[in-house]
Amino acid sequence: MLAKTAESYGIKEDLARKVAVNVLLGSALVFANGGTTLEDAIARIATPGGTTEAAIKTFNKNDALLKLYKKAAAACIKRSEELGK
């Protein structure tokens, strides 16, 4: 989704994929060593008034991202239960 979004803004596919992979790897590394909360990571990464903060505010508005994750998790659980029958 990250790469497809970047492509929709005119970024070439190969660069969009590289950026998406690096964003995910960087995020994973922040949490891999433990001891970092989501709030700590956001505070370190999101400059007040900056682009990352703007994106996070969009995700958090009306719990939009949380609702999407819950919907996806519910679909996974439902399908898992169907497959288990």
C-alpha positions in Angstrom: 0.0 0.0 0.0 2.8 2.4 0.7 4.4 1.9 -2.7 1.1 2.1 -4.5 0.3 5.3 -2.7 3.7 6.8 -3.7 3.1 5.7 -7.3 -0.3 7.5 -7.3 1.6 10.7 -6.6 3.9 10.1 -9.5 6.9 8.3 -7.9 8.3 5.6 -10.2 7.5 2.1 -9.2 11.1 1.0 -8.4 11.7 4.1 -6.2 8.3 3.8 -4.5 9.0 0.1 -3.6 12.5 1.0 -2.2 11.0 3.8 -0.1 8.2 1.6 1.2 10.6 -1.2 2.1 12.9 1.2 3.9 10.1 2.8 5.9 8.9 -0.7 7.0 12.5 -1.9 7.8 13.2 1.3 9.7 10.0 1.0 11.7 10.8 -2.6 12.5 14.3 -1.8 13.7 13.0 0.9 16.0 10.9 -1.7 17.8 13.1 -4.8 17.4 15.5 -3.8 20.2 12.6 -3.4 22.6 12.1 -0.7 25.1 10.4 1.7 22.6 6.8 2.4 22.8 4.7 3.7 19.9 4.4 7.0 21.6 8.2 7.3 22.0 8.8 6.4 18.4 6.3 9.0 17.2 7.8 11.6 19.4 11.3 10.9 18.0 10.1 10.8 14.3 7.3 13.3 14.0 8.4 16.9 13.9 5.7 19.1 15.4 3.9 20.7 12.5 5.7 18.4 10.0 4.7 15.9 7.4 4.8 12.8 9.5 2.7 14.5 12.2 0.1 15.4 9.5 -0.1 11.8 8.4 -0.4 10.5 11.9 -3.2 13.0 12.6 -5.0 11.7 9.5 -4.6 8.1 10.7 -5.9 9.0 14.2 -8.9 11.1 13.1 -12.0 9.3 14.2 -9.8 6.3 14.9 -9.8 5.6 11.1 -6.7 3.4 11.1 -7.7 1.5 14.2 -11.1 0.8 12.7 -9.5 -0.5 9.5 -7.1 -2.8 11.4 -10.0 -4.1 13.4 -12.0 -4.8 10.3 -9.0 -6.6 8.7 -8.5 -8.6 11.9 -12.1 -9.6 12.1 -11.9 -10.8 8.5 -8.8 -12.9 9.3 -10.5 -14.4 12.4 -13.6 -15.3 10.4 -11.7 -16.9 7.6 -9.5 -18.8 10.0 -12.6 -20.2 11.7 -14.1 -21.2 8.3 -10.9 -23.0 7.4 -10.8 -24.7 10.8 -14.2 -26.4 10.2 
